[in-house]
Amino acid sequence: MTFDEVLAKVPQLNDYLINMPKELKNKFVVKIHPPGTIIHHQQSDLDIFGIVATGEHRVINIFENGNIFMIEKNEPIDFIGEVTILDGMRQTSVTIETITESIIMYISREDFEEWIKKDIHFLYLVSQKVALKLYRSSSNRGAKLFYPPTFLLLDYLIQYAQREDIKKGETLILKQTREELYEEVSISVKTLNRTIGKLKQDGVISIIKGKIAISYDQYKLAKKMVKYYVKQDVKNN
């Protein structure tokens, strides 16, 4: 796929590239990554900058014992390596893995650094994205520190149902395995299984062929329960 073909497929990119130096056009390398591709390993030198045109990816930390902690999940249009480069670091602190097939446009780190020196509009958009990630990350970490596992799983299920645009009469079945849920919700497998069992017993979720399922009515109930936890937190503070 060429640079122009990506723009034709994702016209929203034009707003990001409107003031791009013309010489950069021929320097971009377009790659299509299948799901599960490791874009970059943590603690590795970062020599490229990427613009994610399509596809979702996740930012994770992989610990020496093999455990994985998911920091965030990102959707297009997004960037690869911007935080590390803006911070002036040579190595990344995280691993990036594609969730769905992704089209990513790459240029060298040096070309990106020169670009943002000349293009205030693009620098502003990149900075906006960095700020959003930092805000979302600090909010998520705060929730994981102060809220119980039930709240964390309910909040995850609610966000999932909202992304899938659940409608009255529908039932959604999560595709994620227990291991994937553990990574994304950051609850130990033992605690996760216990929490799933409790929510099933309370009628907030169902289990269909070993997978978590949530109906529209259960989604509404989950939202009420989350509000209860938030109110309790306000009272305690």
Summary of the structure (lengths in Angstrom):
residues: 237
radius of gyration: 20.2
end to end distance: 54.2
largest distance: 61.3
contacts: 672
relative contact order: 0.12
helix: 50%
strand: 23%
